[in-house]
Amino acid sequence: MPARSTDLGGHRYVFPDLRTLLACASPRRSGDELAGIAAATDAQRVAARLVLADLPLSAFLSEAVVPYETDEVTRLILDDHDATAFAPVSSLTVGGFRDWLLSYEADEAALGALAPGLTPEMAAAVSKIMRNQDLITVAAKCRTVSRFRTTIGLAGRLGSRLQPNHPTDDATGIAGSILDGLLCGVGDAVIGINPATDNLSTYITLVELVDELRRKLDIPTQSCVLAHVTTALLAMARSAPVDLVFQSVAGTEAANAAFGISLSLLDEAHRAALALRRGTAGDNVMYFETGQGSALSADAHHGVDQQTLEARAYAVARRFRPLLVNSVVGFIGPEYLYDSKQIIRAGLEDHCCAKLLGLPMGVDVCYTNHAEADQDDMDSLMTLLTAAGVNFIMGVPGGDDVMLNYQSTSFHDVLGLRHLFNRQPAPEFEGWLRRMDMLDFHGRLPPQSAHGAVGRRLLSRGEAS
């Protein structure tokens, strides 16, 4: 692997391999500093970006950041690479690729055709030399549409996950939170519950709860209990009403092993979910979550920076044609993303890289209470992501997850963003809201003062069914 170097300010900077170059070119990140792989100075960071900008995109096909022989994610990336799709940009450098992405030529159709030809490392590399505005502009031109009972990712739409977590998995508390979210038009992407305990009986109880509510109110959406994939497999074997299969994924084989998964296990779960044939609009049956820092926290990063590894996790997700993918961008903590500046940048990077790779990407705009961030910072990120065309965000009661103990976005945040950007929920879900008399002539939900009456109407219709 050739060393690469440049002179800057009277000093020569040498980068011995591709992973060092990518790490040094990254914006400042506490996780990379913790791992001891970040640029030592801002000057070294600029030098790395200059070298990276001149690097041919084709170099990523001949030099792996994690060895091919020992990592199944690397093998997946290189073995599944579509050379025909890559051909239009194969002669470009990383810098030339950035220029092309920002050009009029790189429209929705061109970017969609290119996605199978890009490797995660290419997407990560170009994002490192892009401004935040570039990340927003490019992502907004990418569109990936997925379907199960609703259609997610269409132009002019903003999806939402209704997240009714409860610290004891109490059915009444969860049902109350679901009703609260539905009154704000939230839940078209998924009603997704993080269970407090990952055991089979709880999993089956929760999927049956949401499925009964969905059927009684005839809601066109899908449910997901975010337990381990092996729990979902056991539940499907017992004929539980499983819509989407969830799993957290990472960008190296070793990190995925720390999650207790492999590509073959995900293949098995994907086949099992497809066999249920529960979707009505499509057969995208998987839901994946990712987040910068997961490989580092598992000591499975191989000296690769956390943003590049995050992009590699998208290759794992892409293999299974998911309905939903989202980065839980600030969830792991300040050890990996120290403050709001780093969280905002990471959220925009994750969204743009995933969209370039052809994923139906959402973002959990969130932070932990010990990070240097607050809700004003999340307001900024959720607004930027909506401008960038994010497929969906979270809806959590009050923006405060009382089970996972972190801060996210609220039902009213979804409502506010849809109003500000003139976005509607998924078309099937919008139709249901209209049938339930929950939208006025202009497509607006009723004011909060009317929620009690609308809620009683919803409950009465559910009881009548």
Salt bridges, closest charged atoms under 4 A:
ASP7 OD2 - ARG12 NH1 2.97
ASP17 OD2 - ARG19 NE 3.92
GLU33 OE2 - ARG28 NE 2.61
ASP42 OD1 - ARG45 NH1 2.70
GLU63 OE1 - ARG4 NH2 2.89
ASP71 OD2 - ARG312 NH2 2.94
ASP99 OD1 - ARG98 NH1 3.27
GLU108 OE1 - ARG143 NE 3.54
GLU121 OE2 - ARG312 NH1 2.91
ASP134 OD2 - ARG98 NH2 2.92
ASP188 OD1 - ARG418 NH2 3.11
ASP211 OD1 - ARG214 NH2 2.83
ASP211 OD2 - ARG215 NE 3.06
ASP211 OD1 - ARG278 NH2 2.85
GLU212 OE2 - LYS216 NZ 3.56
ASP243 OD2 - ARG149 NH1 2.66
ASP243 OD1 - ARG278 NE 2.71
ASP267 OD2 - ARG319 NH2 2.83
ASP283 OD1 - ARG321 NH1 3.26
GLU289 OE2 - ARG161 NH1 3.17
ASP305 OD2 - LYS128 NZ 2.80
GLU335 OE2 - HIS370 NE2 3.84
GLU349 OE1 - ARG29 NH1 2.60
GLU349 OE2 - ARG345 NE 2.84
GLU430 OE1 - ARG157 NH1 2.57
GLU430 OE2 - ARG434 NH2 3.09
ASP437 OD2 - ARG461 NH2 3.38
ASP440 OD2 - ARG444 NE 2.99
